[in-house]
Amino acid sequence: MAETAVRLIERAAQAGQRAIPCFDIAGGNPDIAMAIGETLTRRGGFALLSSTPDSISSYHGMERFAETVDWVARECEHRVSPHLDHARALEPIQEALRCGVRSIMFDGSFLPVEENAAATSSVVAVAHGHGASVEAELGVIGGKEDEIVAEGGELPSLEECRSFVERCRPDLFAPAIGTQHGPVKEQPAISWELVEGLKSHTPTVELVLHGTTGLETASVKRALDAGFSKVNYATAIRMAFNAGVQASLNGASVRTKPQTHLAAGRSHVAATVEAIMDALAEL
């Protein structure tokens, strides 16, 4: 049975894991998902396996996404659970809830703050009625992730964060702090004043770091020290899988079985997850 993000964070903490990563699995790709699950089982770790509505609908759909993560969870000691990332409308959220997903992110960052708060409150009511946790976003996280594109970021104030969380009552909170989605050419300008004031202003929620791929280890550590408990990785996982498949295809003259190339992708994903978990364990 799928678990909420809050419950998975609690289980991870009980096992001595400081924060849980949320790994993107490209719409529900079973090779990526199983590579992550097997690595976590070997290490004794926990993680959410996520995707966005656009990725899910362009692959095999929500039901298969949920089934894939459920299969991996059963095979891997229930160390993973599905998470719907960056949903911007109620319809995919309702579909995910019907399919048993119990960790939802509503991204209302494209709306004016008052409309974002009203929409988020409605999502929280619906999701909580299904026993699901809700992650909310305030401000604009720059960069590109699937259908989510923002040329520049917009950071909220600490007071806006406090007011938003008190009004909407989400379980997790992902404020824009200066990080970016997608590949980064240089280290983003993070507002550390905002980061380090968040826990005292929003003590009732778990804090979420988006755009973790490419961040310096010192920056990730500083965020965890400030109270962040969920860290998202999409680009790193996608790039690893693509690199493994491509490397195998480059020697394709003697490799006609697709599963050979997929195995290479899984191997690269496993190595990337291993490195991420190593880094988190040392922070």
BELPE-V641374 format. One record per pair of residues at least 12 apart in sequence whose C-alpha atoms are under 10 Angstrom apart, sorted by the first residue. I is the first residue (numbers start at 0). J is the second residue. D is the distance in whole Angstrom. If there is no record, write none. Layout:
BEGIN
[[I J D] [I J D]]
END
This chain:
BEGIN
[[0 69 7] [0 72 9] [0 73 9] [0 77 8] [0 80 8] [0 99 8] [0 100 9] [0 101 9] [1 65 9] [1 68 9] [1 69 7] [1 72 8] [1 77 9] [1 79 8] [1 80 5] [1 81 7] [1 82 9] [1 98 10] [1 99 7] [1 100 6] [1 101 6] [1 102 8] [1 131 9] [2 47 9] [2 77 9] [2 78 10] [2 79 8] [2 80 6] [2 81 8] [2 82 9] [2 99 9] [2 100 8] [2 101 6] [2 102 7] [2 130 9] [2 131 8] [2 132 9] [3 47 9] [3 80 8] [3 81 9] [3 82 8] [3 100 8] [3 101 5] [3 102 5] [3 103 8] [3 130 8] [3 131 6] [3 132 5] [3 133 9] [3 170 10] [4 19 9] [4 21 10] [4 46 9] [4 47 7] [4 79 10] [4 80 8] [4 81 9] [4 82 8] [4 101 8] [4 102 6] [4 103 8] [4 131 8] [4 132 6] [4 133 8] [4 134 9] [4 170 8] [4 171 8] [4 205 9] [4 229 9] [5 102 9] [5 131 9] [5 132 7] [5 133 9] [5 134 10] [5 170 7] [5 171 8] [5 204 9] [5 205 8] [5 228 10] [5 229 10] [6 102 10] [6 132 9] [7 19 8] [7 45 7] [7 46 7] [7 47 8] [7 77 10] [7 78 8] [7 79 8] [7 80 8] [7 102 10] [8 20 10] [8 45 8] [8 46 8] [8 47 9] [8 205 9] [8 228 7] [8 229 8] [9 228 10] [10 44 10] [10 45 8] [10 78 9] [11 43 9] [11 44 7] [11 45 6] [11 46 8] [11 78 9] [12 45 10] [12 228 9] [14 43 8] [14 44 8] [14 45 9] [15 43 10] [15 44 9] [15 280 9] [16 43 9] [16 44 7] [16 45 8] [16 228 10] [16 276 9] [16 279 8] [16 280 7] [17 223 8] [17 224 10] [17 226 10] [17 227 9] [17 228 7] [17 229 9] [17 279 7] [17 280 7] [17 281 10] [17 282 8] [18 45 9] [18 46 9] [18 207 10] [18 223 8] [18 226 9] [18 227 7] [18 228 4] [18 229 5] [18 230 7] [18 276 10] [18 279 7] [18 280 9] [18 282 10] [19 44 8] [19 45 6] [19 46 5] [19 47 7] [19 207 10] [19 227 10] [19 228 6] [19 229 5] [19 230 6] [19 231 9] [19 276 9] [19 279 9] [20 44 10] [20 45 8] [20 46 5] [20 47 7] [20 48 9] [20 207 10] [20 208 9] [20 211 9] [20 228 9] [20 229 6] [20 230 5] [20 231 6] [20 232 7] [20 272 9] [20 275 9] [20 276 8] [20 279 9] [21 45 9] [21 46 6] [21 47 5] [21 48 6] [21 49 6] [21 50 10] [21 79 9] [21 80 10] [21 81 9] [21 82 8] [21 84 10] [21 207 10] [21 208 10] [21 209 9] [21 211 10] [21 229 7] [21 230 6] [21 231 5] [21 232 6] [21 233 8] [22 35 8] [22 46 7] [22 47 6] [22 48 5] [22 49 6] [22 50 8] [22 79 10] [22 81 10] [22 82 9] [22 230 9] [22 231 6] [22 232 5] [22 233 6] [22 234 9] [22 235 9] [22 236 7] [22 237 10] [22 272 9] [23 47 8] [23 48 6] [23 49 5] [23 50 5] [23 51 8] [23 54 10] [23 81 10] [23 82 9] [23 83 10] [23 84 9] [23 231 8] [23 232 6] [23 233 5] [23 234 8] [23 235 9] [23 236 7] [23 237 8] [24 47 10] [24 48 6] [24 49 6] [24 50 6] [24 51 9] [24 54 9] [24 55 9] [24 64 9] [24 68 9] [24 81 10] [24 232 10] [24 233 8] [24 236 8] [24 237 8] [24 240 10] [25 48 10] [25 49 8] [25 50 6] [25 51 8] [25 53 10] [25 54 6] [25 55 7] [25 57 10] [25 58 8] [25 64 10] [25 145 10] [25 233 8] [25 236 9] [25 237 7] [26 48 10] [26 49 8] [26 50 5] [26 51 7] [26 52 8] [26 53 8] [26 54 4] [26 55 4] [26 56 7] [26 57 7] [26 58 6] [26 59 7] [26 60 8] [26 61 8] [26 63 9] [26 64 7] [26 65 10] [26 67 10] [26 83 10] [27 48 9] [27 49 8] [27 50 7] [27 51 10] [27 54 8] [27 55 7] [27 56 10] [27 58 7] [27 59 8] [27 60 8] [27 61 9] [27 62 10] [27 63 7] [27 64 5] [27 65 8] [27 66 9] [27 67 6] [27 68 7] [27 81 9] [28 50 10] [28 55 9] [28 58 8] [28 59 9] [28 63 10] [28 64 8] [28 67 8] [28 68 9] [29 63 10] [29 64 9] [29 66 10] [29 67 6] [29 68 8] [29 70 9] [29 71 8] [29 265 10] [30 67 10] [30 240 9] [30 258 10] [30 261 7] [30 262 8] [30 263 10] [30 264 8] [30 265 6] [30 266 10] [30 268 9] [31 48 10] [31 236 8] [31 237 9] [31 239 10] [31 240 7] [31 261 9] [31 262 10] [31 264 8] [31 265 6] [31 266 9] [31 267 10] [31 268 7] [31 269 8] [32 48 7] [32 49 9] [32 67 8] [32 68 7] [32 70 10] [32 71 7] [32 72 9] [32 79 9] [32 265 9] [32 268 9] [32 269 10] [33 67 9] [33 68 9] [33 70 9] [33 71 6] [33 72 9] [33 74 9] [33 75 8] [33 265 8] [33 268 10] [33 269 9] [34 71 9] [34 240 10] [34 262 9] [34 264 9] [34 265 5] [34 266 7] [34 267 9] [34 268 6] [34 269 5] [34 270 9] [34 271 10] [34 272 9] [35 47 10] [35 48 9] [35 71 9] [35 75 10] [35 78 10] [35 79 9] [35 236 9] [35 265 8] [35 266 10] [35 268 7] [35 269 6] [35 270 9] [35 271 9] [35 272 7] [35 273 9] [36 48 9] [36 68 9] [36 71 6] [36 72 7] [36 73 10] [36 74 8] [36 75 6] [36 76 9] [36 77 9] [36 78 7] [36 79 7] [36 80 10] [36 269 9] [36 272 10] [37 71 8] [37 72 10] [37 74 8] [37 75 6] [37 76 10] [37 78 9] [37 269 8] [38 75 9] [38 268 9] [38 269 6] [38 270 8] [38 271 10] [38 272 7] [38 273 7] [38 276 9] [39 75 8] [39 76 9] [39 78 7] [39 79 8] [39 269 9] [39 272 8] [39 273 8] [39 276 8] [40 72 10] [40 74 9] [40 75 6] [40 76 7] [40 77 9] [40 78 7] [40 79 9] [41 75 9] [41 273 10] [42 273 8] [42 276 8] [42 277 10] [43 75 10] [43 76 9] [43 78 8] [44 78 7] [44 79 9] [44 276 8] [44 280 10] [45 75 10] [45 76 10] [45 77 8] [45 78 5] [45 79 6] [45 80 9] [45 276 10] [46 77 10] [46 78 7] [46 79 5] [46 80 7] [46 81 9] [46 82 10] [46 229 9] [46 230 10] [46 231 10] [47 68 9] [47 78 8] [47 79 5] [47 80 5] [47 81 6] [47 82 6] [47 83 10] [47 102 9] [47 229 9] [47 230 10] [47 231 9] [48 64 10] [48 65 10] [48 67 10] [48 68 7] [48 71 10] [48 72 10] [48 79 7] [48 80 6] [48 81 5] [48 82 6] [48 83 9] [48 84 10] [48 102 10] [48 231 10] [48 232 10] [49 64 9] [49 65 10] [49 68 9] [49 80 8] [49 81 6] [49 82 5] [49 83 6] [49 84 6] [49 85 10] [49 102 9] [49 103 10] [49 104 10] [49 231 9] [49 232 9] [49 233 9] [50 64 8] [50 81 8] [50 82 7] [50 83 6] [50 84 5] [50 85 8] [50 86 10] [50 145 9] [50 233 9] [51 82 9] [51 83 6] [51 84 5] [51 85 6] [51 86 7] [51 87 10] [51 91 9] [51 104 9] [51 144 9] [51 145 7] [51 146 8] [51 147 9] [52 83 7] [52 84 7] [52 85 7] [52 86 6] [52 87 9] [52 88 9] [52 90 10] [52 91 6] [52 92 9] [52 94 10] [52 95 9] [52 145 9] [52 146 9] [53 84 10] [53 85 9] [53 86 9] [53 91 10] [53 144 10] [53 145 7] [53 146 7] [53 147 9] [54 84 10] [54 144 10] [54 145 7] [54 146 9] [55 83 9] [55 91 10] [56 91 9] [60 94 10] [60 95 10] [61 83 9] [61 91 8] [61 92 10] [61 94 7] [61 95 6] [61 96 10] [61 97 9] [61 98 7] [61 99 10] [61 100 9] [62 94 8] [62 95 8] [62 97 9] [62 98 6] [62 99 9] [62 100 9] [63 98 9] [64 81 8] [64 82 10] [64 83 10] [64 95 9] [64 98 9] [64 100 9] [65 80 9] [65 81 7] [65 82 9] [65 83 10] [65 95 8] [65 96 10] [65 98 6] [65 99 7] [65 100 7] [66 81 9] [66 98 8] [66 99 9] [66 100 10] [67 81 9] [68 80 6] [68 81 6] [68 82 9] [68 100 10] [69 81 8] [69 99 9] [69 100 9] [80 100 8] [80 101 8] [80 102 8] [81 95 10] [81 99 9] [81 100 6] [81 101 7] [81 102 7] [81 103 9] [82 95 9] [82 100 7] [82 101 7] [82 102 5] [82 103 6] [82 104 8] [82 132 10] [82 133 10] [82 134 10] [83 95 7] [83 96 10] [83 100 7] [83 101 9] [83 102 6] [83 103 5] [83 104 6] [83 105 9] [83 133 10] [83 134 10] [84 102 9] [84 103 7] [84 104 5] [84 105 7] [84 106 8] [84 134 9] [84 231 10] [85 103 8] [85 104 6] [85 105 6] [85 106 5] [85 107 9] [85 108 10] [85 134 9] [85 135 9] [85 136 9] [85 144 9] [85 145 9] [85 146 9] [85 147 8] [86 103 8] [86 104 6] [86 105 5] [86 106 6] [86 107 8] [86 146 10] [86 147 10] [87 104 9] [87 105 6] [87 106 5] [87 107 6] [87 108 9] [87 109 8] [87 110 10] [87 118 10] [87 119 10] [87 146 10] [87 147 9] [88 105 8] [88 106 8] [88 107 9] [88 118 9] [88 122 9] [89 105 8] [89 118 9] [89 119 10] [89 121 9] [89 122 7] [89 125 9] [91 103 10] [92 104 8] [92 105 8] [92 122 8] [92 125 9] [92 126 8] [93 122 9] [93 125 8] [93 126 8] [93 129 10] [95 126 10] [96 125 9] [96 126 7] [96 128 10] [96 129 7] [96 130 9] [96 131 8] [97 129 9] [99 129 9] [99 130 10] [99 131 9] [100 126 10] [100 129 9] [100 130 10] [100 131 8] [100 132 10] [101 126 8] [101 127 9] [101 129 8] [101 130 7] [101 131 4] [101 132 6] [101 133 9] [102 126 9] [102 130 9] [102 131 6] [102 132 5] [102 133 6] [102 134 8] [102 170 10] [102 171 10] [103 122 9] [103 123 9] [103 126 8] [103 131 7] [103 132 6] [103 133 5] [103 134 6] [103 135 9] [103 170 10] [103 171 10] [104 119 10] [104 122 9] [104 123 10] [104 132 8] [104 133 6] [104 134 4] [104 135 6] [104 136 8] [104 169 10] [104 170 10] [104 171 9] [104 172 9] [104 173 9] [105 118 9] [105 119 7] [105 122 7] [105 123 9] [105 133 7] [105 134 6] [105 135 5] [105 136 7] [105 169 10] [106 118 10] [106 119 8] [106 134 8] [106 135 6] [106 136 5] [106 137 8] [106 138 10] [106 139 10] [106 147 9] [106 173 9] [107 119 7] [107 135 7] [107 136 6] [107 137 7] [107 138 9] [107 139 9] [108 135 9] [108 136 6] [108 137 6] [108 138 6] [108 139 6] [108 140 8] [108 153 9] [108 174 9] [108 175 9] [109 136 10] [109 137 9] [109 138 8] [109 139 7] [109 147 9] [109 148 10] [109 149 9] [110 137 10] [110 138 9] [110 139 10] [111 137 10] [111 138 9] [112 137 8] [112 138 8] [112 155 10] [112 159 9] [112 163 8] [113 163 9] [115 135 9] [115 136 9] [115 137 8] [115 138 10] [115 163 9] [115 167 9] [116 135 9] [116 136 10] [116 137 9] [116 162 9] [116 163 6] [116 164 9] [116 165 10] [116 166 7] [116 167 6] [116 168 10] [117 163 10] [117 166 9] [117 167 8] [118 167 9] [119 133 9] [119 134 9] [119 135 7] [119 136 9] [119 163 9] [119 164 10] [119 166 9] [119 167 6] [119 168 9] [119 169 8] [120 133 10] [120 135 9] [120 163 10] [120 164 10] [120 166 7] [120 167 5] [120 168 7] [120 169 8] [121 167 8] [122 134 10] [122 135 9] [122 167 9] [122 169 9] [123 135 9] [123 167 7] [123 168 7] [123 169 6] [123 170 9] [124 167 9] [124 168 9] [124 169 10] [127 169 9] [127 170 10] [131 170 9] [132 169 8] [132 170 6] [132 171 8] [133 168 9] [133 169 5] [133 170 5] [133 171 6] [133 172 8] [134 168 10] [134 169 6] [134 170 6] [134 171 4] [134 172 5] [134 173 7] [134 204 9] [134 205 9] [134 206 9] [134 207 8] [135 163 9] [135 164 9] [135 167 9] [135 168 9] [135 169 6] [135 170 8] [135 171 6] [135 172 5] [135 173 6] [135 174 8] [135 206 10] [135 207 9] [136 160 10] [136 163 10] [136 164 10] [136 169 10] [136 171 9] [136 172 6] [136 173 5] [136 174 5] [136 175 7] [136 207 9] [136 209 10] [137 153 9] [137 154 8] [137 155 7] [137 156 10] [137 159 9] [137 160 7] [137 163 8] [137 164 9] [137 172 8] [137 173 7] [137 174 5] [137 175 6] [137 176 10] [138 152 7] [138 153 5] [138 154 5] [138 155 5] [138 156 9] [138 159 9] [138 160 9] [138 173 9] [138 174 6] [138 175 5] [138 176 8] [138 177 10] [139 151 8] [139 152 5] [139 153 5] [139 154 6] [139 155 8] [139 173 10] [139 174 8] [139 175 6] [139 176 9] [139 177 9] [139 178 10] [139 179 9] [140 152 5] [140 153 7] [140 154 8] [140 173 9] [140 174 8] [140 175 5] [140 176 8] [140 177 7] [140 178 7] [140 179 6] [140 180 7] [140 209 8] [140 210 8] [141 153 8] [141 154 10] [141 175 8] [141 176 10] [141 177 8] [141 178 7] [141 179 5] [141 180 6] [141 181 9] [141 187 10] [141 210 9] [142 178 9] [142 179 5] [142 180 5] [142 181 6] [142 182 8] [142 183 8] [142 210 9] [143 179 8] [143 180 5] [143 181 5] [143 182 9] [143 210 10] [143 234 10] [144 179 9] [144 180 6] [144 181 6] [144 182 10] [144 210 9] [144 233 8] [144 234 8] [145 180 10] [145 181 9] [147 180 9] [148 180 9] [148 181 10] [149 179 9] [149 180 9] [150 179 10] [151 177 9] [151 179 9] [152 175 7] [152 176 8] [152 177 6] [152 178 8] [152 179 8] [153 174 10] [153 175 7] [153 176 8] [153 177 8] [154 174 8] [154 175 5] [154 176 6] [154 177 7] [154 189 10] [154 190 8] [154 193 9] [155 174 7] [155 175 7] [155 176 8] [155 193 8] [156 174 10] [156 175 10] [156 176 10] [156 192 10] [156 193 7] [156 196 10] [156 197 10] [157 174 10] [157 192 9] [157 193 6] [157 194 9] [157 195 10] [157 196 7] [157 197 7] [157 198 10] [157 199 10] [157 200 7] [157 201 9] [158 196 10] [158 197 9] [158 200 7] [158 201 10] [159 200 10] [160 172 9] [160 173 10] [160 174 7] [160 193 10] [160 197 8] [160 200 7] [160 201 7] [161 197 8] [161 198 10] [161 199 9] [161 200 5] [161 201 5] [161 202 9] [162 200 9] [162 201 9] [163 201 9] [164 200 9] [164 201 7] [164 202 9] [164 203 8] [164 204 8] [165 200 10] [165 201 8] [165 202 10] [165 203 9] [165 204 10] [168 203 8] [168 204 8] [169 203 9] [169 204 7] [169 205 9] [170 203 8] [170 204 5] [170 205 6] [170 206 9] [171 201 10] [171 203 9] [171 204 5] [171 205 5] [171 206 6] [171 207 7] [171 227 10] [171 228 9] [171 229 9] [172 197 10] [172 201 9] [172 203 10] [172 204 6] [172 205 6] [172 206 5] [172 207 6] [172 208 9] [172 227 9] [172 229 10] [173 204 10] [173 205 9] [173 206 6] [173 207 5] [173 208 6] [173 209 7] [173 227 9] [173 229 9] [173 230 10] [174 193 9] [174 194 9] [174 197 9] [174 206 8] [174 207 8] [174 208 8] [174 209 9] [175 189 9] [175 190 9] [175 193 9] [175 194 9] [175 207 10] [175 208 9] [175 209 8] [175 210 10] [176 188 9] [176 189 6] [176 190 6] [176 191 8] [176 192 9] [176 193 7] [176 194 7] [176 208 8] [176 209 9] [177 189 4] [177 190 6] [177 191 9] [177 193 10] [177 194 10] [177 209 10] [177 210 9] [178 190 9] [178 208 8] [178 209 7] [178 210 6] [178 211 8] [178 212 10] [178 213 10] [178 214 8] [179 209 7] [179 210 5] [179 211 8] [179 212 9] [179 213 9] [179 214 9] [180 209 7] [180 210 5] [180 211 8] [180 212 8] [180 213 10] [180 231 10] [180 232 9] [180 233 8] [180 234 8] [181 210 7] [181 211 9] [181 212 8] [181 213 9] [181 232 9] [181 233 8] [181 234 6] [181 235 9] [182 210 9] [182 212 7] [182 213 7] [182 233 10] [182 234 7] [182 235 9] [182 238 10] [183 210 9] [183 212 8] [183 213 6] [183 214 9] [183 234 10] [184 213 9] [185 213 9] [185 214 9] [186 213 8] [186 214 7] [186 215 7] [186 218 9] [187 210 10] [187 213 9] [187 214 8] [187 215 10] [187 218 10] [189 218 9] [191 218 9] [191 221 9] [191 222 9] [191 225 9] [194 206 10] [194 208 10] [194 221 9] [194 222 7] [194 223 10] [194 224 10] [194 225 7] [194 226 9] [194 227 9] [195 221 9] [195 222 8] [195 223 10] [195 224 9] [195 225 5] [195 226 8] [195 227 10] [196 225 8] [196 226 10] [197 225 8] [197 226 8] [197 227 9] [198 225 7] [198 226 6] [198 227 8] [199 225 10] [199 226 10] [202 226 9] [204 227 10] [204 228 10] [205 226 8] [205 227 7] [205 228 6] [205 229 7] [206 222 9] [206 223 9] [206 225 9] [206 226 7] [206 227 5] [206 228 6] [206 229 7] [206 230 9] [207 222 9] [207 223 10] [207 226 9] [207 227 6] [207 228 6] [207 229 5] [207 230 6] [207 231 8] [208 222 8] [208 223 9] [208 227 7] [208 228 8] [208 229 6] [208 230 5] [208 231 6] [208 232 9] [209 229 9] [209 230 6] [209 231 5] [209 232 8] [209 233 9] [210 230 8] [210 231 6] [210 232 7] [210 233 8] [210 234 8] [210 235 10] [211 230 6] [211 231 6] [211 232 6] [211 233 8] [211 234 9] [211 235 9] [212 230 9] [212 231 8] [212 232 6] [212 233 7] [212 234 6] [212 235 6] [212 236 9] [212 275 10] [213 232 9] [213 234 9] [213 235 8] [216 278 7] [216 279 9] [216 281 10] [216 282 8] [217 282 8] [219 278 9] [219 279 8] [219 282 8] [220 278 9] [220 279 8] [220 281 9] [220 282 5] [221 282 9] [223 279 9] [223 282 8] [224 282 9] [230 279 10] [232 272 10] [232 275 9] [235 268 9] [235 271 7] [235 272 9] [235 275 9] [236 264 10] [236 267 9] [236 268 6] [236 269 9] [236 270 10] [236 271 7] [236 272 8] [237 264 10] [237 267 10] [237 268 8] [238 264 10] [238 267 9] [238 268 9] [238 271 10] [239 263 10] [239 264 7] [239 265 9] [239 266 9] [239 267 5] [239 268 5] [239 269 9] [239 270 8] [239 271 7] [239 272 9] [240 260 10] [240 261 8] [240 262 9] [240 263 8] [240 264 4] [240 265 6] [240 266 8] [240 267 6] [240 268 5] [240 269 9] [240 271 9] [241 260 10] [241 261 9] [241 263 9] [241 264 6] [241 265 10] [241 267 9] [241 268 9] [242 263 9] [242 264 7] [242 267 7] [242 268 9] [243 260 7] [243 261 8] [243 262 8] [243 263 5] [243 264 4] [243 265 7] [243 266 7] [243 267 5] [243 268 8] [244 257 9] [244 258 10] [244 259 9] [244 260 5] [244 261 6] [244 262 8] [244 263 6] [244 264 5] [244 265 9] [244 266 9] [244 267 9] [245 260 8] [245 261 10] [245 263 9] [245 264 8] [246 260 8] [246 263 8] [246 264 9] [247 259 8] [247 260 5] [247 261 9] [247 262 9] [247 263 6] [247 264 8] [248 260 6] [248 261 10] [248 263 9]]
END
